[in-house]
Amino acid sequence: MDPIIPQKFKDRYSPLVDDPEAFLQSLLTQPPKSFRANTLKASVREVKSRMESYGFSLRQVPWYPDAFISSSPEIGSTLEHFLGHIYVQELTSMLPALTVNEIQKAGLVLDACAAPGSKATQLAALMANRGALVANDLDYHRIKALKFNLERCGCLNAVITNQDLRYYPEKQEFGAILLDAPCSSEGTIRKNPSLLSRWSENDILSKAGLQRQLILKAYGLLSPGGTLVYSTCTFAPEENEGVLDFLLSKTEAKIQEVKIPGLKTSRGIEEFRGKKFSREVKKAVRVWPHQNDTDGFFLAKLVKP
């Protein structure tokens, strides 16, 4: 039996999408399995050869050559996964790390909400284990998974901190910060249909309040000229463009265009339910699930003058 999409949900998001029917229908289907080669331990060619030798049918992702799509759920049961040669990860989850340009020159990088480690391990790979990566998370229990994944993937340049980002020590500035903020997770409905049964606009507003605090703190931890990548896996403008608008009103932050060749995206929304946001938020990127057969996602790249 298909999950029931609340009418309030339909009314809220249908006007924002290019194809409302395709969007709503996509939420009722499972996304494809995806993974990326962990280049700290194996080359993309080696991973592709090994996985195909098991009989897995693979399709390389056009906008990220390290990543593959497969219809085989057994991907996560392979020796390659156990040894950290691959990392099973949803495609849109790979976008934030890719958005931090010239990451090897950033020196000190902070993954502000890192557990369980999908983005942190990807950052370490993109940094080629150079520089220093601080993987932080508030939840001590999730830190265990973060530690395990960093070790499994051979991330030698990473240290772990267990802090509420809002009270993170300001003794050190970071050249790049990735803030994949806690959110209402609407973009993961395809994997977790039960989210629809407890979906509420009150949860959205609560998360947005927290996100405004987190992004302001993250921006304060940036060194001049540094890059802040803000992302969520939700559709709610209050948690996305609204949070960017808040930061722009409080700081000198600048939003840069995000371009991901080969990935279909939509621009940020400048107005929602009578609330107008800064025109700069249109430089952000929305990934609707029906556009590329992925989860839903929001992504913005900011720089500190």
C-alpha positions in Angstrom: 0.0 0.0 0.0 1.4 3.4 -1.1 2.0 6.0 1.7 -0.5 8.8 1.7 0.8 12.3 0.9 -0.9 14.9 3.1 -3.0 17.4 1.3 -1.2 20.3 3.1 2.1 18.9 1.8 0.8 18.8 -1.8 -0.6 22.4 -1.5 2.6 23.6 0.0 5.0 22.3 -2.7 3.1 21.8 -5.9 3.3 25.5 -6.8 7.1 25.4 -6.4 7.8 22.6 -8.8 8.1 22.5 -12.6 6.1 19.2 -12.7 4.0 18.7 -9.6 2.5 15.4 -10.7 6.0 13.9 -11.5 7.3 15.3 -8.2 4.6 13.7 -6.1 4.7 10.4 -7.9 8.5 10.2 -7.4 8.0 10.4 -3.6 6.2 7.0 -3.8 9.1 5.2 -5.4 12.5 4.0 -4.0 15.6 5.8 -5.3 18.3 3.7 -6.9 21.2 2.4 -4.9 24.4 4.4 -5.2 28.0 4.4 -4.0 31.3 6.1 -4.6 34.8 4.8 -4.9 36.9 5.7 -1.9 40.0 7.0 -3.7 42.1 6.9 -0.5 42.1 3.1 -0.8 41.3 2.2 -4.4 41.1 3.8 -7.8 37.8 4.2 -9.6 39.0 1.8 -12.3 39.8 -0.9 -9.7 36.4 -0.5 -7.9 34.5 -0.7 -11.2 36.4 -3.8 -12.3 35.9 -5.6 -9.0 32.2 -4.8 -8.7 31.5 -5.8 -12.2 33.3 -9.1 -11.7 30.7 -9.9 -9.1 28.0 -9.5 -11.7 26.8 -6.1 -10.5 25.4 -3.9 -13.2 26.9 -0.4 -12.8 26.2 3.0 -14.3 28.8 5.7 -13.7 27.3 9.1 -12.6 28.0 11.7 -15.3 28.5 14.6 -12.9 30.7 12.7 -10.5 33.0 10.0 -12.1 33.8 8.5 -8.6 30.2 7.6 -8.1 28.1 4.7 -9.5 24.4 3.7 -9.5 23.5 0.0 -9.2 20.2 -1.8 -8.9 21.9 -4.5 -6.7 21.1 -4.1 -3.0 24.0 -6.5 -2.3 26.5 -3.7 -2.9 26.7 -3.0 0.9 27.5 -6.7 1.5 30.7 -6.8 -0.5 34.3 -7.1 0.8 35.0 -3.7 -0.8 32.4 -2.1 1.4 33.8 -3.8 4.5 37.3 -2.8 3.7 36.3 0.8 2.9 37.1 0.7 -0.8 33.6 1.9 -1.5 31.1 4.0 0.5 27.4 3.5 0.0 25.9 7.0 -0.2 22.9 8.7 -1.7 23.8 10.7 -4.7 22.7 14.1 -3.5 24.6 13.5 -0.2 27.7 13.7 -2.4 27.1 17.2 -3.6 28.2 19.4 -0.6 31.8 18.1 -0.6 32.0 18.6 -4.3 31.0 22.2 -3.9 34.0 23.1 -1.8 36.3 24.2 -4.7 40.0 23.9 -4.2 39.5 22.1 -0.9 43.1 20.9 -0.8 44.1 24.6 -0.5 41.7 25.2 2.4 44.1 24.0 5.0 41.7 23.5 7.9 38.3 22.2 7.1 35.3 21.7 9.4 32.4 19.2 8.8 30.1 20.8 11.4 27.5 18.0 11.6 29.5 15.1 10.4 28.0 11.8 11.8 27.8 9.1 10.5 30.6 10.2 8.2 29.5 10.0 4.6 30.5 13.6 3.8 33.5 13.6 6.1 35.0 10.5 4.5 34.4 12.1 1.1 36.0 15.4 2.1 39.1 13.4 3.3 39.3 11.7 0.0 39.0 14.9 -1.9 41.7 16.4 0.3 43.8 13.3 -0.5 44.5 13.1 3.3 46.3 16.4 3.2 45.5 19.4 5.4 43.4 18.8 8.5 39.7 17.8 8.7 37.7 18.4 11.9 34.7 16.1 11.9 32.2 17.4 14.6 28.9 16.2 15.8 26.6 16.9 18.7 25.3 13.4 19.2 27.9 11.3 21.2 26.2 8.0 20.2 26.5 8.9 16.5 30.2 9.7 17.1 30.8 6.0 17.3 29.6 5.5 13.7 31.6 8.5 12.6 34.8 7.1 14.1 34.2 3.7 12.6 33.7 5.1 9.1 36.7 7.4 9.2 38.9 4.5 10.3 37.3 2.1 7.8 38.0 4.5 4.9 41.6 5.3 5.9 41.0 9.0 6.7 44.3 9.9 8.3 43.9 13.7 8.3 40.7 13.8 10.4 40.1 14.5 14.1 36.7 14.2 15.8 35.1 16.7 18.1 31.8 16.3 20.1 30.4 19.8 20.4 27.1 21.7 19.9 28.2 23.8 17.0 26.4 26.8 18.5 28.9 26.9 21.3 32.0 25.7 19.3 35.2 27.3 20.5 36.2 30.4 18.5 39.9 29.9 18.9 40.4 28.6 15.4 39.2 29.8 12.0 38.5 27.4 9.1 39.2 27.8 5.4 36.2 25.8 4.5 33.1 24.6 6.5 30.4 22.2 5.5 27.2 22.6 7.3 24.7 19.9 6.4 22.2 21.1 8.9 19.7 19.0 10.9 16.4 19.4 9.0 12.9 18.1 8.6 14.3 15.5 6.1 11.4 15.8 3.5 13.9 15.0 0.8 14.4 11.5 2.1 10.8 10.5 2.0 11.5 8.1 -0.9 13.7 6.0 1.5 11.6 6.7 4.6 7.9 6.9 3.6 6.9 6.9 7.3 8.1 10.5 7.4 4.8 11.4 5.7 2.7 10.1 8.6 4.4 12.5 11.1 5.1 15.4 8.7 4.1 18.8 10.2 4.8 22.5 9.4 5.5 23.0 13.1 8.5 20.7 12.8 9.7 22.8 9.8 9.5 26.1 11.8 11.3 24.5 14.8 14.2 23.2 12.6 14.5 26.6 10.8 15.1 28.3 14.1 17.9 26.0 14.9 19.4 26.3 11.4 19.6 30.1 11.7 21.7 29.7 14.8 23.9 27.1 13.2 24.6 29.0 10.0 25.4 32.3 11.9 27.9 30.4 14.1 29.4 28.5 11.2 29.9 31.8 9.3 31.6 33.3 12.4 34.1 30.4 12.4 35.2 31.1 8.8 38.5 32.7 8.0 38.3 35.7 5.6 38.0 34.4 2.0 36.8 31.1 3.4 33.9 29.0 1.9 30.8 27.8 3.7 28.6 25.2 2.1 25.1 25.0 3.5 22.9 22.1 2.7 19.7 20.3 3.8 17.7 17.4 2.6 14.4 19.2 2.8 12.1 21.2 0.5 11.0 23.8 3.0 11.9 27.4 2.0 11.9 28.3 5.7 14.8 25.9 6.2 16.6 26.8 3.0 16.2 30.2 1.3 14.9 31.6 4.5 18.0 30.6 6.4 20.3 32.1 3.7 18.2 35.3 3.8 18.7 35.5 7.6 22.5 35.1 7.2 22.7 37.8 4.5 20.7 40.2 6.7 23.1 39.7 9.6 26.5 39.5 7.9 28.5 40.4 4.8 28.3 36.9 3.4 28.1 36.5 -0.4 26.4 33.6 -2.2 28.2 32.2 -5.2 26.6 30.3 -8.1 26.7 26.5 -7.8 27.2 24.7 -11.1 27.2 20.9 -11.4 27.5 20.0 -15.1 25.3 17.0 -15.9 22.9 17.4 -13.0 19.5 18.9 -13.5 18.8 21.5 -10.8 16.4 24.4 -10.1 17.3 27.9 -8.7 16.5 29.1 -5.2 13.0 30.4 -4.5 12.8 34.2 -4.0 9.4 34.3 -2.4 7.2 31.9 -0.5 3.7 32.6 1.0 4.2 36.3 0.8 7.7 36.3 2.4 10.2 37.8 0.0 13.9 36.7 0.3 17.0 38.4 -0.9 17.4 38.0 -4.7 20.8 36.5 -4.0 19.1 33.2 -2.8 18.3 32.3 -6.4 22.0 31.4 -6.7 21.3 28.4 -4.5 20.5 25.0 -5.9 17.4 22.9 -5.5 17.4 19.2 -6.6 13.9 17.9 -6.8 13.7 14.1 -6.7 11.9 13.7 -10.1 14.6 15.6 -11.9 17.4 13.1 -11.6 15.8 10.1 -9.8 17.5 11.1 -6.5 16.5 12.3 -3.0 15.5 16.0 -2.7 18.2 18.4 -1.7 19.2 22.0 -1.2 22.7 23.5 -1.6 24.3 26.9 -1.3 27.9 28.1 -1.4 28.8 31.2 0.6 32.1 33.1 0.9 33.3 35.4 3.6 34.8 38.7 2.2 
